[in-house]
């Protein structure tokens, strides 16, 4: 089983949190789950195993994802799933990592306007600290370019989260650690020579400005960057801080950080997923811990939050849901449908499950009174055939169906299953 992410490498959080009322979970909804593909079929793991990152669509309806391990060098793969006329999905391996060009892709990829894929690996590369890679599609297939290999420099190492690109083709991302172990936000810019130049936009101090990002960034319409750190911001959570939400704004060639929220445990702790905006400019996200103090672990089981900007430049947080016992620990990025409903995953727990497995797909719907209603769309079963541990966000198709991954489970050759790509029909 892979050691998934920087979040699980952190020390146990000791949060002094107080409980608050939460509505009971409504009855199970009539949603349908279908496993589109189980990794590591009977033929072996050449296509990769443990798809920890999510999947994305191209314009033709094909799905693209990464597998953390497997392939010819057991360093992970990039794969494509294509649907046939009989409804069966077929996997094609686009790239197999060899450690020197990256190892252990953990996060979703990103398309540019030309149809190239961009992503990161958590390990590997020339210095072992992970890489940013590009896959170019040509007449003879896909070709990988390593755009940057991370070392123990100012830009840090262990790149996290899905990458984002601006209109000029610059790439933005974050690293979980630097030489000082607190992480950084970086920009990669293409040059006329074909080289990519790295610029550090902000290096985290580990104090009130945050520490150790574990998610990608997003832009607002004005070109400001927003992200999260799983630690820092204060002295709570065992002295390490419960995490932050930050904004980076460009000004006169420099980027200035502003912390929008410092979590204290009662309102969440360790935000480990990217955030999303609604059309009004409010931010939405999840925390892996915090919230309900009566939960197990005692640090809380995670929350869904909204952060709203005020006219005075301050942001106000609202808790939309606090997870209780099973399921728990939402680690994936949320997604909106056209009606303003939110969809996400809880990575562990559920009926017959505990912290060692299973998970849930859920929906949160806004009401006229400002209260959000929590609805279960699918609980993964403790036999793990339909998947186990959904740890990333999902995507919609044009018909409103949801697609995601579980990093274990399915009918693969390993007894725990090698992971699945699934579809949910709400």
N, C-alpha and C positions, 0 to 999 in steps of 0.2 A: 504493500500500500504506500503510495507516495506521501511525502511530507508536504502538505499542500501549499501553504503560503506563509508569508511573514507573520500573519496574525497568530497562527498556531505555534510559532516559535517564541512568542512573547511570554513573559512570566505570567502566572495566574493573577488575575485582577482581584484586588480586595476593595470592594466598593461599599461604602456606607450609604445605603439608599433607603428611601422611604416609599411605601406603597401608595398607589392611588387607584381609584375605581376604574375598572375596565368592564365593558359589556361582555356578556357570555358569548361564546362562539355559536353562531347559528348552525342549524342542521346542515348536513352534507348536501351539496348541490349536485344536480344531475349533469355533471361534466364527464367527458369521455377522454381517456388517455390512451395513446397508441405509441408503442415503441417502434420508431422508424428504422432504427439500426442498433444492434448490439456490437460493440467493439470486441476485437479478439474472437472472431468466430472460430469454428472448429479447425479451420486451416492454419490458425496461428495469429500472431500479433504484428505482422508486417505493416498493417495499417495504423498501428499505434494503439495504446490503451490509456485509460484514465483521461477522458476529455473534460478537464477542469474548467477551461474557458467555455464561453458560450458559442453559439453559431450565428452566422449572418447570411442573408440572402443576396444573390445577384439578381439582375433584371430578368433572367430567364427562369427563376424559381429554384435554382440550385443552392444548396446549403454548404457553407464553408466553416471549418473549425480546426482546432488543434488538439492533439493528444499529448499528454505530459510525458509519457514514456512509450516504449515500443519502437517499432521500425528496425531497420537493419543494424543500428548502433545502440538501440535502447535509449536514445536521447530525445525521442518524440518525433511527431510528424505533423504536417499540414495536410488535411484531407478535404475532399469534396464529396457531397452526397447528391446524387441525381435520381429523380423519380422516373421509373419506366411506365409504359402504358398499362401494365398490370398493377400499378400502385406500389411495387417494390422499389426500395431505395438501394442504390448501388454505390459503394465507396470507391473512390479513386484517390490514391496517394499522390499529392502534388509535390511534396518535398519531405525527405527524411533527413533529420538533423544528425550531424556527425560529431558533435561536441565542439570541434574547432569553429564551426559556424553557428553555434548555439546549442543549448540543451535545456529541456524542461520548459516548453511554452505553457504558460499558466493562464493567459488571458485571451479575450476575444480579439479578432483582427479587425482591420478597417480598410475599406476600399477608397482609392482616390478616383477622380473623374475619368481616368484612362483605364480603369479596371484592374490596376495593380493592387496587390494586397500588402498591408503593412502590419507588423506585429513585433512582439518581443519574446525573448526567452529569458527565464529567470537565472539560468546558469550558462556556462559555456562561453565561447568566443576566445579571442586571443589572450585575455587576462582572466577568464573564468568567472567574471562578474555579470554575465548576461550580454545580450545583443539586441539591437534594433535591426530588423530585417525587412526586405522588400521582395515580393515575388512578382516578377514580370511575366505576362502571358504572351507568348509568341507562337509562331507557326509550328515550332517543334516542342511546344509544351511550356512549362513554367521554369523560370530561372531565378535562383535566389541571389540577392546581393546583401551582404552584411554592411549596413550603413554606419554602424558604430558598435564597437566593443567596449563594455564598461570595465573600468579598473578602479583601483582605490584612489580616485582623484576627486576633484571638487564636485563633479557631476554625480558622484556616488556610484553604487553598483546595485544589482538586483532590481531591474526595471519592473514596474508594477502597472497594471491597468491597461485598458485599451488606449491606443494612441489617437490623437486628433490632429488634423491638418488645417492650416489656414488657406486663404485664397492664393497666397504666394507659394504654396507648397512646403512651407515650414512645418515641422513635426514637433508636437509638444507631448511631454510625458513626465513621469515622476520616478524616482528611485527610492527604495525602501531604506537604504543605508548609505552612508558615506564613510570616510575615514574616521569621522566622529560619531558614526552610528545613528544619525538622525534623519538622513534622507535629504533629497533636493528635488526641485522642479527644473527641468531642462528644456531647451529648444535645439532642434537640429535643423540647420539651414543648408540647402544645396548650393554648391558653387559651380562656376563655369568649368572648372577642371574635373568635375564629377565627384569631388570629395564632399563630405558632409561635415560642417563645422558645428561643434557643440557649444552652447552658451548656458551658463547656470543663471536662471532667473531668480531663484531663491534657494538658499541652503538653510535648513531648519536647525535651530539651536538646541532643540530638546526641551526648551522652557515654555514660556507662554505663547510662543508662535507655533508650537506643535512639534511633533516628532513622529518619524516613521510612517510615511504615506503607504497605503496598501490598495490604492485605487487610481483610476485614470482621472483626467481633468475634463471640464466642459467650458465652452465659451458662452458669454452672453452676447447680445446684439451689438454691444459697444466694444467688443474685443477684450473684455476682462476675462481672466481665468478663475475657475472655482474648483476647489478640491477639498479633500479631507485628510486628516492624519489620525492614526489609531491610538496614539499616545500624545503626551504633552498637553499644554494648555493650562495646567494647574498642578496642584499637589495631591489630588484625589487618586483613587484607584491604586492604592499601595504606594503612593508617592511618585508614580510614573506619569500621572495625568490621564484623564479619560478620553482625550482626543479633541480635535478641533474641526471646524469648518472655516476655510480661509478663502480670501479673494486676492488675486494678483492683478494690479492695474499698471499698464504701461504709461510712463511719463518721462519725456526727455531722454529716451534711450535707456531708462532704468525701469525696473518693475518693483512696485511697492506692495508689500503684503499688509492686509488688514484681516484680523481674525474676527469672523462674524459670530462665531459661537464657540464657547469652551464648555464641553460637556462635564457634568458633575456626577454622573452615575444615575441620579433619579430620572433624568431626562434622556438617558442613553449613555453608552460608552463604547469606544472602539468602532467608529464608523469605517467599515472596511469595503464599501462599495462606492462607485461613482454616483453622483447625484443627477437629477433631471430638473428642467424648468417646466412650468406650465406657461400658458399664454399671457398670464398676468405678471410674470417675473418672479413667482414664488419658487423656492427650491424644495425638492423632496428627496428623501434618502432613508437609509436604514442604519441602525447600529447593531453590532453583533452581540453586545452585552448591554447591561443597564436596564432601567425601567423598573419593573415589578420586583421589589426587594424580597418577596416571598418565593421567588422562583428558584429553581435548581439549575445552574449554579447560583449561589447566594449573591453573586455580582449582577444578577438579572439575566433575562433570556433574550433581550434585544427589543428594539422599538422600530416603528416607522414614524418619521417626523416631517413636519413642514416648517420652512423658514421663510418669513415674509419681510420684505423691506419696508421701512417706514420713511416718512418725509424728512425725518431728522438724520437719516443715514444709518440708523440703528436697525437691526434685524430682530424679529420676534419669533421665537420657536413655539410650535404647537405640536403636542404629541397626538398622533392619529391612532396609534395602536401600540400596546405593550404586550409582548408575548408572555405566556404563562406556561411553565413546565413543558408540555409537549403540544405542538412542535416548538422549535426555538431556533435562535441564531440565524437571522436573515443576513446572508452574505452577498446577495446579488443585487444588481441595479434594478430599480423599479421601471415600469413602463406604463404609459397612459394609453387607453383606447380613445376613440373619437367622442365618447360620452363623458370623458373625464374620470373614468374609473381607473384605479391603480392595480397593477398586477405584480406579484413577486413570488419569491420562494423562501421557505424556511428550510435550513439545511439538514436538521436532525429532528427526531421525534415523530410523534403521531401515534395513532392507535396501534398498540402492540409493539411499539418501537421505543428507543431511548437514545441517549447521546451517542451510541455506537452505530446508528444508522437510520434509514428511512428518510423522511422529509415531506414537505407539503408545497403545493401551489395554491396561492390565495388571491383573493380580490378584495379591495377596499373601495367602497362606493360613497361619495359625498351625499349628505342629506341637506334639506332646507335649513335645518337648525345649526349647521356647522359640524354635526357629529358624523363620523364615518362608520359605515357598517362593514364588518368583517365577514367574509364568506369563504368557505372551503371549496376549492375547485377539484383538487385531487390530493389524496394521501397515498404516498408510495407504500407498498405493502412490505411486510417484514420477511417475505420470501425473496425479496430483492429482484424478482424477475422483471418487474416494470421499472426498475431503476432504484438507486440508493444514493443519498447525499446530493441533492441539487444545490450547487453552491454558486451559481451565477445567474445573471439576468436572462430574460427571454426576449424573443422577437415575434412580431405578428406577420402573418401572410395577408394577402389582399382580401381574404374571406373572413378575417378576424380570428383565425386559429393561432394558438401560441406554440412556439418551438423553443426547446431548451435542451440542456444536457444534465446528466447525473454522472459523477465521476467514478461511481462503482455501480454494480448491479447489471441486470440484463442476463442474457444467455451465453455470455462469453465462456472461454475455456477455463478461466480461473474460478475457484469455488465462491469467491466474493463477487464475481462478475467484473468485467473490465470497463464498464460504463456504457451509457446509452445516449442516443439522441431521441427525444420524444416530442410528440404533438399532443396538445390539449385542445379539445373542442369545447369552448365554454357553454 
